[in-house]
């Protein structure tokens, strides 16, 4: 199954909550929808954005895909071999 962000075929995908669980738990809200992401995409999202920004501004897959800083990373990571270890820096 491919990563829903970079579309690379990855065996082990992680579940990304579109509204962070920390945000929903504090407000006693139900957990949000999730998307399946490869580890590099998931890690890079949390490297670039804090939970408040993710909850308020980037809480749909379309909003994540449209974010310019994330688009640059996705464009690059699509060219990488699925088994390559990718580091995320601020």
C-alpha distance (Angstrom), angle and dihedral (degrees) to the residues before:
residue distance angle dihedral
X1 . . .
X2 3.81 . .
X3 3.78 126.8 .
X4 3.79 107.9 -98.7
X5 3.80 91.3 -133.4
X6 3.81 107.5 40.9
X7 3.82 97.1 18.9
X8 3.82 93.0 -135.2
X9 3.82 114.5 147.7
X10 3.81 104.2 -111.9
X11 3.81 127.9 170.3
X12 3.80 98.5 -151.7
X13 3.79 110.7 48.6
X14 3.79 123.9 177.3
X15 3.77 126.8 -139.1
X16 3.81 114.4 -116.7
X17 3.80 116.8 -163.6
X18 3.80 107.5 -140.1
X19 3.80 89.4 -145.8
X20 3.82 106.3 38.1
X21 3.80 115.4 -110.9
X22 3.80 90.2 -128.4
X23 3.82 88.4 60.8
X24 3.83 95.4 46.8
X25 3.81 95.2 43.9
X26 3.80 93.9 53.5
X27 3.78 91.0 51.5
X28 3.82 93.4 41.0
X29 3.81 91.1 -121.3
X30 3.80 126.4 147.8
X31 3.80 115.3 -94.3
X32 3.78 115.4 -90.9
X33 3.77 131.6 -118.6
X34 3.78 117.1 -78.5
X35 3.79 137.2 -142.0
X36 3.80 127.3 -154.4
X37 3.79 113.4 -117.4
X38 3.77 137.1 172.8
X39 3.79 114.5 -111.2
X40 3.83 95.5 -105.6
X41 3.82 93.1 53.3
X42 3.80 92.7 43.9
X43 3.79 93.0 48.1
X44 3.80 92.7 46.2
X45 3.81 92.0 52.8
X46 3.80 90.4 55.1
X47 3.80 91.4 43.6
X48 3.80 93.1 54.4
X49 3.80 101.1 38.5
X50 3.78 136.8 40.2
X51 3.81 121.1 -134.0
X52 3.80 92.8 -102.4
X53 3.82 91.8 57.4
X54 3.79 91.5 45.2
X55 3.80 92.0 50.8
X56 3.81 96.6 45.3
X57 3.80 105.9 32.1
X58 3.80 111.0 13.9
X59 3.79 104.1 41.3
X60 3.82 99.5 126.9
X61 3.78 132.4 59.5
X62 3.82 90.0 -119.7
X63 3.82 91.3 55.2
X64 3.81 91.0 49.6
X65 3.80 91.2 49.0
X66 3.82 91.2 49.7
X67 3.84 95.5 50.0
X68 3.85 106.4 111.0
X69 3.82 97.5 -144.4
X70 3.78 90.6 50.1
X71 3.81 92.0 45.5
X72 3.81 90.0 59.1
X73 3.80 90.8 52.8
X74 3.82 93.6 45.2
X75 3.80 91.5 50.1
X76 3.80 89.4 53.0
X77 3.82 97.9 41.5
X78 3.82 92.6 50.6
X79 3.81 87.4 67.5
X80 3.81 93.0 52.8
X81 3.78 124.9 94.7
X82 3.83 109.9 -102.7
X83 3.81 91.7 -121.6
X84 3.81 95.0 52.0
X85 3.80 115.8 113.9
X86 3.78 108.2 -123.0
X87 3.80 123.8 -161.9
X88 3.78 124.9 -151.6
X89 3.78 122.8 -144.7
X90 3.77 129.8 -177.4
